[in-house]
Amino acid sequence: MDKQGSLAGRKSFAVYRADYLNQVHANRIKGVYRLAGNSAVEVPRKNGVRMRDIDGSNYAVVRTGISTASLKYGGASDPKGVISVAPAQIRLVCKDRSQADKPGAGSGRAYYPAGFVVKGKLEQKPAGEVMTFTRDDSTEKAYGSAIWRDVAFQVPPDVIPVYLQFKLNAMTALPKPVQSTDEIETELDAPKSEQGAADQGSPQESGS
């Protein structure tokens, strides 16, 4: 699977660090690492971003995979094998639709999670609530093995999601959003044995 590395390089600061001061402030959470490994987050290439109507509101729902590898090896686990993250450390960077053909240029808008989609329902969590995971929470899908969660964002119709950011330095490029259907959701939720071995990793986007 292809993943983008850490935030760095010659790309537009106004995209990669959209709403920068809030990003820095949101990562000041006691007891939680501010940084992650370069490959700590991924999104399936196929149907990884879906537009879903939940209780009458429209959301961009991102199937988010958090790597259980240690920080030393590019993942998100601390030396004890624990992953700690708060919703405020996950951001969706969007571009105006007129600029979508150049995702790394111009300026971006940052959005924070409205909640997590569980069994078709939106579960809201405070931005600073610390969630902890271990390797036991990882599941294997055709598109990869990780801690998979559906993160929902409310975004206006004039923007398109282009990047998912995790903590201060990890990021992955996003596939084009699709309209959710029951078939898409069933396919995403199926275990690897039912999905086949198709390569559906995150699209590569160089951070250098």
Secondary structure, DSSP 8 states (H G I E B T S, - for coil): -----BS-SSS-HHHHTTTHHHHHHHT--TTS-S---TTSEE--TTT-EEEEEETTEEEEEEEEEE--SBGGGTSSB-TTS-EEE-GGGEEEEEEEGGGTT-TTSS--EEE---EEEETTEEE---TT--EEE-GGG-EEETTEEEEEEEEEE---TTEEEEEEEETTTEEEE----EE--HHHHHHHHS-HHHH-S-----------
